[in-house]
């Protein structure tokens, strides 16, 4: 029993302890600090998501409890065939996998052209919470004397009085348990919420998911806050009634006073906690306007959005994507955003399909701030459609205590085939970058369209997964390498910068065979609704103030020349980090080009590589 309790509660204790950690590390406690709680309270997104989670859960609980209870009572008086049909339908959301329910609700909203956001999330939560309420209430109703309501009305009660003063009190335990289940299901939900939300509306689970790319101990802080709030509520629910039961003289009037007083205090605390918006007394140029941005998760400086909102008076709503392909699907389906931040090859695709509009350089003053090497790239040679956001390379992060620089210089990417490091390497779960590594190791261009060369790259990757026992990962490589858990791995330069800042034993190496010189840039979709404000945002992000906050926080290379120089040169935050300053003098470094046929071939072959890796492990 003790072992089971430890299994359940030790991770929570671990999370609470590390929410007070001075550094970002999730495994090494370096000292006590409250800075992550301060960061949490100052974070607009975190407070907004917590507010959304609480309000959605409370509203969904109240509405689903009322609807579920009334439905259960009505079914108790219905014909058997009606009862059976309704119960079968209500059981479907419980029996179905969440992903099926989520996709079904998403398609429903799309079919009826309902704009996704707060209301669609609330409706979805009500839909999947109601069956759980009915499931809790039905057994209590079945245990009631069927003549109870008739007896009450025979004694002079109205139907409403019979319901509220006789039936409901008898089934109250079932109603309460159903309400608690509904609240828990709603507050905890991720999958359904993720598919039915839009316009930047995020609950706590979605926010944590989008923050998972990089280590952010503020997640521990906000999770600890939730645990404390739940503990306080549980203590209140269980202890207060016991204390009140001992006081026999307590009248029902006093009980109601305590109940409503407590509710009032809770509401007041919620209002004071989440009312972090303030009235503007000075008219701003974009007062009342809203800018909708679609960007990578954890790819924005902590002060960038608040500073822009303060400067312009506008509100920024940011949604996050996890891949260029995920972003493309929404844009191709005409979902409206004002700013996108896709990667190079995806920008090329969006331009070719007419999904972007040209920039109006009469509204921009930012090109003069940009660093050499980040403009005029093949996907947009004249920067007609895009302004760089971050840029960098893909290389090898390695543990200097396990891997020698001589081996790296001699073998390059072929070090991933060196059996000396068997079982001690990470491969990045990206078909593009994995094939880039294999093609470069073989001396080919990463933009090759040759089926023979792609086949040889596939065989190279097969050899790697079959002989080297690599672990194929995505963003978990960041914290894992920061903790020195493997000897080496393929990684993006910005992530390597974080790893090196956390662990002095880590290095970053770019093989002479060449690498992916990538660039993520800001573009304006064809159907953007707030084009002037979008240009203003591009100006601000590229300015020294915005670029410095962005790059110093995220760790990726700034497109602003002055910021790049300040952060990387003497005394800069990233001084001496080879990963921060992209290599621009190697003729074999390339920018990815988009080719649909090649992409399909690589996708199919990489799927086979992953299957082979699973079988090998």
Beta strands, then each sheet from edge to edge (+ up, - down):
strand 1: 290-296
strand 2: 315-321
strand 3: 339-340
strand 4: 386-392
strand 5: 394-399
strand 6: 425-428
strand 7: 471-473
strand 8: 488-492
strand 9: 506-509
strand 10: 518-523
strand 11: 557-558
sheet 1: 2+ 1+ 3+
sheet 2: 10+ 4- 11+
sheet 3: 7+ 6+ 8+ 5- 9+
end
